[in-house]
Amino acid sequence: MKFGTRLLHTGVEVDENTGAVSVPIYQVSTFHQTSIDNPGPYDYARSGNPTRDALEELIAVLEDGVRGFAFASGMAAISSVFCLFSSGDHVLVCEDVYGGTYRVLTRLFSRFGLEASFVDTTNLENIKKGLRENTRALFLESPSNPLLKITDLAAAAEIAREAGIITIVDNTFMTPYFQRPLELGADIVVHSATKYLGGHSDLIAGLVVTNSKRLAEELAFIQNAFGAILGPQDCWLLMRGLKTLEVRMKQHQRGAMRIAQWLQEQPQVTQVYYPGLPDHPGHQIISRQATGYGGIVSFRVQNGELARKILHQVKIPVLAVSLGAVESIISYPVKMSHASMPEEHRKRLGVTEDLIRLSVGLEDPEDLIADLEQAMQS
Ligand SMILES: *Cc1c(COP(=O)(O)O)cnc(C)c1O
């Protein structure tokens, strides 16, 4: 079945007991056990809940994995995945990784002896050079945030496989509608479902999918032992949002492309980053490994002062952290998503005062353009 059909028909979308066409919210912590020896499929809701099961089945189908897992946030999902590793292990991470992932590795997991190093993975040589004796995983984001750099996921995963380590891809920016990393050779996909998958700025959630039975067993153990699960109400809300993922992503992309092209023509704009533009350095690779370019556009203006002015003068986008929602969100990476990174690391990545990130929502792109224009000229 095609993606749009799978979004709506995974086999768990109709309630077996009543025929309800919306998965019921099982607001429950424990389940009656008819027999001590045969407790049935559910016993305690940290270990399993039918509403969460439906969501986990859905994301596994969408990412072409064997099993999905729902967590309380993207960071809970990512941190639970890092619990696969032990003291003395090392993970190799793309240098422009999400700020929260950078923070949890350098300030929390480091305390438990998990080592992390950060390299520019758009150059595959850096991955080969960065591997150590104790490296256990490669962690990637493509496109990355906020400069939308593209890593060749299949080639990177191949290097990892040859080294006997796993590849983890944070697929938040693309969603399985545009990119399925497991098909490209990754072993684990993680999501901040807070963004496009939920899509409506109304919940915090994280998802993990793997195509390895062994990793699925380990992740199931961690999910239950560590306990950072997603509650049933938010599981339901996330499934509600997911139903429209395909139509939303198409529209986000159409708007982003139009706005990126317009930005390129503006004299105040010194650089536009959108992987759908033919002159983006990763355009060829993303065109091969994904079916679209997403809805995030970053751009530089003449100076930090103008950037601040635009951020304060726009009327349609909300000025906020986060992305991937129905409404456009404009953000200032240097003060928001990347504030938790040391300044020197930020500078090296090019996250400077002149940089703006726009998550293009579902508004009419012409209205967004008119709004950006008045903000630039005011
Ligand atoms: C937001 C985000 C996260 C963290 O997710 P939360 O749901 O905020 O915990 C991780 N990775 C990427 C790429 C993100 O954009």
The ligand as an SDF file (V2000), in Angstrom:
LIG
                    3D

 15 15  0  0  0  0  0  0  0  0999 V2000
   12.9270   19.2390   18.7330 C   0  0  0  0  0  0  0  0  0  0  0  0
   13.9410   18.2620   18.3020 C   0  0  0  0  0  0  0  0  0  0  0  0
   14.3920   17.2570   19.1720 C   0  0  0  0  0  0  0  0  0  0  0  0
   13.9250   17.1590   20.6150 C   0  0  0  0  0  0  0  0  0  0  0  0
   12.5840   16.7970   20.7070 O   0  0  0  0  0  0  0  0  0  0  0  0
   11.6170   17.2150   21.9160 P   0  0  0  0  0  0  0  0  0  0  0  0
   10.3180   16.6440   21.5060 O   0  0  0  0  0  0  0  0  0  0  0  0
   11.6400   18.7220   21.9930 O   0  0  0  0  0  0  0  0  0  0  0  0
   12.1860   16.6080   23.1580 O   0  0  0  0  0  0  0  0  0  0  0  0
   15.3050   16.3430   18.6820 C   0  0  0  0  0  0  0  0  0  0  0  0
   15.7660   16.4060   17.4120 N   0  0  0  0  0  0  0  0  0  0  0  0
   15.3690   17.3650   16.5520 C   0  0  0  0  0  0  0  0  0  0  0  0
   15.9130   17.3840   15.1610 C   0  0  0  0  0  0  0  0  0  0  0  0
   14.4440   18.3160   16.9660 C   0  0  0  0  0  0  0  0  0  0  0  0
   14.0670   19.2710   16.1160 O   0  0  0  0  0  0  0  0  0  0  0  0
  1  2  1  0
  2  3  1  0
  2 14  2  0
  3  4  1  0
  3 10  2  0
  4  5  1  0
  5  6  1  0
  6  7  2  0
  6  8  1  0
  6  9  1  0
 10 11  1  0
 11 12  2  0
 12 13  1  0
 12 14  1  0
 14 15  1  0
M  END
$$$$
